[in-house]
Amino acid sequence: MKKEENDKKVKDTNVKKGNVGSSEFQITTFTNRIKKLTEHLKLNKKDENTRRGLMKMVGKRKKLLNYVKRKSNDQYESIIKSLGLRR
């Protein structure tokens, strides 16, 4: 199920299938994992270890987004739009 969800999101961000190390792919996978952990924390409010992992993941995604923004503003805008970030 995970692989299918990631494949769908990757197709939306226009990343080549074999290029799993690209920033766009990593941002997409971090976003999927962040959404799942957020749902988990809604049910398990006292799970501090998961919350810490979530915060680390959000920080990594933020750094990658800053890198993509420096590299190509058009690419950054398309990623933000496709993933529904920064409303």
Backbone as a chain_set.jsonl record, in Angstrom:
{"seq": "MKKEENDKKVKDTNVKKGNVGSSEFQITTFTNRIKKLTEHLKLNKKDENTRRGLMKMVGKRKKLLNYVKRKSNDQYESIIKSLGLRR", "coords": {"N": [[0.818, -1.196, 0.0], [1.956, 1.257, 0.765], [3.916, 1.7, -1.218], [2.367, 2.059, -3.504], [0.997, 4.418, -2.867], [3.164, 6.212, -2.681], [4.117, 6.045, -5.328], [1.981, 7.2, -6.688], [1.996, 9.848, -5.678], [4.523, 10.633, -6.542], [4.227, 10.63, -9.296], [2.557, 12.809, -9.511], [4.307, 14.882, -8.888], [6.035, 14.981, -11.001], [8.493, 13.508, -11.119], [11.152, 11.509, -12.262], [10.865, 7.953, -12.575], [12.995, 6.22, -11.63], [14.543, 7.911, -10.11], [15.003, 8.145, -7.14], [16.479, 9.495, -5.29], [16.26, 12.156, -5.603], [15.553, 15.561, -4.656], [12.882, 16.316, -4.868], [11.492, 13.883, -4.782], [12.205, 13.007, -2.213], [11.061, 15.029, -0.633], [8.386, 14.555, -1.186], [8.019, 11.958, -0.101], [8.646, 12.457, 2.597], [6.544, 14.192, 3.205], [4.322, 12.486, 2.96], [4.881, 10.679, 5.048], [4.852, 12.436, 7.224], [2.184, 13.218, 7.271], [0.967, 10.775, 7.964], [2.102, 10.312, 10.506], [1.082, 12.485, 11.868], [-1.639, 11.881, 11.962], [-1.433, 9.596, 13.577], [-0.54, 10.756, 15.958], [-2.736, 12.219, 16.688], [-4.394, 10.323, 17.767], [-2.777, 9.177, 19.729], [-1.817, 10.973, 22.008], [0.17, 11.226, 23.962], [2.531, 10.224, 23.014], [5.593, 10.842, 22.956], [8.033, 10.185, 21.742], [7.421, 9.65, 19.079], [6.496, 12.147, 18.384], [8.847, 13.625, 18.551], [10.33, 12.446, 16.474], [8.692, 13.21, 14.358], [9.029, 16.002, 14.396], [11.726, 16.168, 13.69], [11.594, 15.177, 11.105], [10.0, 17.1, 9.874], [11.753, 19.246, 9.997], [13.821, 18.326, 8.31], [12.429, 18.2, 5.886], [11.859, 20.88, 5.549], [14.44, 21.951, 5.189], [15.125, 20.709, 2.766], [13.165, 21.823, 1.109], [13.955, 24.505, 1.176], [16.4, 24.264, -0.149], [15.552, 23.429, -2.723], [14.114, 25.683, -3.43], [16.131, 27.611, -3.607], [17.528, 26.528, -5.725], [15.693, 26.293, -7.916], [13.063, 28.293, -8.421], [10.657, 27.946, -9.79], [10.313, 25.181, -9.825], [10.076, 24.739, -7.094], [7.656, 26.064, -6.552], [5.896, 24.423, -8.007], [6.101, 22.007, -6.611], [5.123, 22.717, -4.071], [2.524, 23.393, -4.744], [1.522, 20.94, -5.802], [1.663, 19.227, -3.597], [0.121, 20.479, -1.744], [1.015, 22.221, 0.254], [1.737, 25.028, 2.433], [-0.641, 26.824, 2.572]], "CA": [[0.0, 0.0, 0.0], [2.836, 2.419, 0.824], [4.573, 1.898, -2.506], [1.37, 2.596, -4.43], [0.759, 5.814, -2.498], [4.346, 6.979, -3.075], [4.135, 6.122, -6.786], [0.964, 8.168, -7.111], [2.485, 11.188, -5.338], [5.677, 10.924, -7.387], [3.706, 10.98, -10.614], [2.016, 14.164, -9.411], [5.382, 15.867, -8.813], [6.816, 14.901, -12.24], [9.821, 12.98, -10.862], [11.4, 10.278, -13.01], [10.61, 6.787, -11.722], [14.189, 5.68, -10.994], [15.277, 8.956, -9.421], [14.475, 8.2, -5.782], [17.336, 10.327, -4.454], [16.053, 13.57, -5.906], [14.947, 16.349, -3.588], [11.434, 16.298, -5.029], [11.017, 12.592, -4.29], [12.368, 12.985, -0.766], [10.046, 15.916, -0.06], [7.106, 13.863, -1.305], [7.939, 10.862, 0.868], [8.571, 13.059, 3.927], [5.197, 14.722, 3.381], [3.432, 11.347, 3.215], [5.155, 10.163, 6.394], [4.417, 13.453, 8.179], [0.721, 13.127, 7.372], [0.631, 9.559, 8.713], [2.467, 10.498, 11.91], [0.149, 13.452, 12.441], [-2.845, 11.112, 12.292], [-1.086, 8.736, 14.707], [-0.444, 11.57, 17.168], [-4.08, 12.642, 17.093], [-4.931, 9.242, 18.597], [-1.832, 8.889, 20.82], [-1.327, 12.307, 22.351], [1.317, 11.191, 24.87], [3.647, 9.543, 22.354], [6.606, 11.887, 22.776], [9.086, 9.743, 20.83], [6.92, 9.86, 17.725], [6.443, 13.604, 18.181], [10.226, 14.059, 18.295], [10.641, 12.008, 15.116], [7.922, 14.061, 13.456], [9.678, 17.317, 14.336], [12.965, 16.008, 12.915], [11.204, 15.012, 9.71], [9.546, 18.41, 9.392], [12.963, 20.038, 9.802], [14.506, 17.851, 7.104], [11.645, 18.613, 4.724], [12.036, 22.326, 5.418], [15.756, 22.174, 4.601], [15.047, 20.318, 1.356], [12.361, 22.835, 0.396], [14.802, 25.691, 1.013], [17.377, 23.939, -1.189], [14.869, 23.449, -4.023], [13.755, 27.082, -3.707], [17.35, 28.277, -4.078], [17.92, 25.938, -6.994], [14.729, 26.634, -8.962], [11.841, 28.786, -7.806], [9.512, 27.354, -10.497], [10.187, 23.809, -9.341], [9.59, 24.878, -5.722], [6.23, 26.403, -6.621], [5.133, 23.26, -8.475], [6.066, 21.033, -5.516], [4.226, 23.239, -3.058], [1.161, 23.299, -5.278], [1.096, 19.549, -5.957], [1.534, 18.584, -2.287], [-0.849, 21.207, -0.934], [1.682, 22.853, 1.383], [1.714, 26.505, 2.497], [-1.935, 27.296, 2.072]], "C": [[0.864, 1.264, 0.0], [3.424, 2.736, -0.54], [3.606, 2.501, -3.515], [1.092, 4.069, -4.144], [1.936, 6.689, -2.933], [4.415, 7.131, -4.589], [3.147, 7.157, -7.296], [1.44, 9.604, -6.861], [3.661, 11.593, -6.228], [5.225, 11.308, -8.778], [3.159, 12.401, -10.62], [3.118, 15.224, -9.408], [6.328, 15.809, -10.005], [8.265, 14.484, -11.995], [9.975, 11.692, -11.661], [11.336, 9.084, -12.071], [11.848, 6.278, -10.989], [14.942, 6.67, -10.133], [14.753, 9.144, -7.996], [15.325, 9.059, -4.849], [17.119, 11.81, -4.667], [15.349, 14.267, -4.746], [13.427, 16.28, -3.653], [10.839, 14.999, -4.477], [11.098, 12.543, -2.765], [11.331, 13.857, -0.075], [8.685, 15.237, -0.089], [6.976, 12.756, -0.27], [7.884, 11.392, 2.299], [7.157, 13.57, 4.197], [4.209, 13.602, 3.68], [3.62, 10.812, 4.63], [4.7, 11.142, 7.465], [2.908, 13.397, 8.359], [0.3, 11.908, 8.187], [0.949, 9.72, 10.2], [1.546, 11.497, 12.596], [-1.151, 12.762, 12.833], [-2.603, 10.215, 13.504], [-1.082, 9.549, 16.005], [-1.794, 12.128, 17.608], [-4.71, 11.592, 18.007], [-4.082, 9.002, 19.841], [-1.13, 10.176, 21.233], [-0.058, 12.298, 23.202], [2.549, 10.522, 24.274], [4.726, 10.576, 21.992], [7.711, 11.471, 21.807], [8.663, 9.938, 19.381], [6.878, 11.348, 17.407], [7.836, 14.15, 17.863], [10.653, 13.671, 16.881], [9.93, 12.844, 14.074], [8.587, 15.427, 13.292], [10.982, 17.262, 13.541], [12.65, 15.907, 11.426], [10.743, 16.332, 9.094], [10.751, 19.314, 9.127], [13.725, 19.638, 8.55], [13.765, 18.3, 5.85], [11.814, 20.115, 4.478], [13.377, 22.658, 4.774], [15.76, 21.819, 3.114], [14.247, 21.325, 0.54], [13.165, 24.112, 0.178], [15.838, 25.471, -0.089], [16.736, 24.022, -2.57], [14.501, 24.879, -4.402], [14.964, 27.869, -4.209], [17.716, 27.824, -5.48], [16.998, 26.387, -8.129], [13.406, 27.022, -8.325], [10.603, 28.184, -8.474], [9.246, 25.933, -10.006], [9.622, 23.801, -7.918], [8.083, 25.14, -5.714], [5.395, 25.202, -7.051], [5.032, 22.193, -7.389], [5.068, 21.463, -4.448], [2.767, 23.091, -3.489], [0.673, 21.857, -5.329], [0.879, 18.85, -4.612], [0.546, 19.3, -1.364], [-0.243, 21.807, 0.324], [1.517, 24.365, 1.314], [0.442, 27.094, 1.912], [-2.037, 28.763, 2.137]], "O": [[0.543, 2.234, -0.687], [3.434, 3.889, -0.97], [3.992, 3.368, -4.299], [0.968, 4.873, -5.068], [1.74, 7.773, -3.483], [4.733, 8.209, -5.091], [3.446, 7.905, -8.227], [1.302, 10.469, -7.727], [3.78, 12.754, -6.62], [5.786, 12.223, -9.381], [3.282, 13.114, -11.615], [2.897, 16.343, -9.87], [7.333, 16.52, -10.021], [9.175, 15.049, -12.602], [9.05, 10.883, -11.733], [11.709, 9.188, -10.902], [11.749, 5.932, -9.811], [15.91, 6.286, -9.476], [14.14, 10.164, -7.68], [14.914, 9.32, -3.718], [17.73, 12.634, -3.986], [14.643, 13.636, -3.959], [12.759, 16.197, -2.623], [9.815, 15.014, -3.793], [10.163, 12.088, -2.105], [10.781, 13.47, 0.955], [7.918, 15.331, 0.87], [5.934, 12.629, 0.372], [7.159, 10.847, 3.131], [6.634, 13.397, 5.298], [3.354, 13.745, 4.554], [2.647, 10.526, 5.328], [4.211, 10.721, 8.513], [2.41, 13.515, 9.479], [-0.615, 11.992, 9.007], [0.161, 9.313, 11.054], [1.264, 11.362, 13.786], [-1.702, 13.023, 13.902], [-3.475, 10.089, 14.363], [-1.568, 9.079, 17.033], [-1.972, 12.473, 18.776], [-5.47, 11.93, 18.914], [-4.614, 8.658, 20.896], [0.012, 10.428, 20.849], [0.711, 13.259, 23.17], [3.52, 10.282, 24.991], [4.761, 11.102, 20.88], [8.271, 12.323, 21.116], [9.471, 10.349, 18.548], [7.189, 11.759, 16.289], [7.988, 15.027, 17.013], [11.265, 14.469, 16.172], [10.496, 13.154, 13.025], [8.694, 15.942, 12.18], [11.305, 18.196, 12.806], [13.353, 16.478, 10.592], [11.055, 16.637, 7.943], [10.767, 20.059, 8.147], [14.218, 20.493, 7.814], [14.381, 18.726, 4.873], [11.901, 20.559, 3.333], [13.455, 23.538, 3.917], [16.333, 22.544, 2.3], [14.612, 21.643, -0.592], [13.07, 24.733, -0.88], [16.121, 26.379, -0.871], [17.306, 24.615, -3.486], [14.572, 25.246, -5.576], [14.845, 28.69, -5.118], [18.153, 28.617, -6.314], [17.471, 26.812, -9.183], [12.711, 26.181, -7.756], [9.603, 27.936, -7.801], [8.099, 25.538, -9.799], [8.791, 22.959, -7.579], [7.336, 24.514, -4.962], [4.306, 24.983, -6.52], [3.995, 21.542, -7.256], [4.264, 20.657, -3.98], [1.902, 22.714, -2.699], [-0.462, 21.574, -4.945], [0.015, 17.981, -4.496], [0.181, 18.769, -0.315], [-0.913, 21.895, 1.353], [1.196, 24.914, 0.26], [0.464, 27.775, 0.886], [-3.061, 29.328, 1.755]]}, "num_chains": 1, "name": "protein.A"}
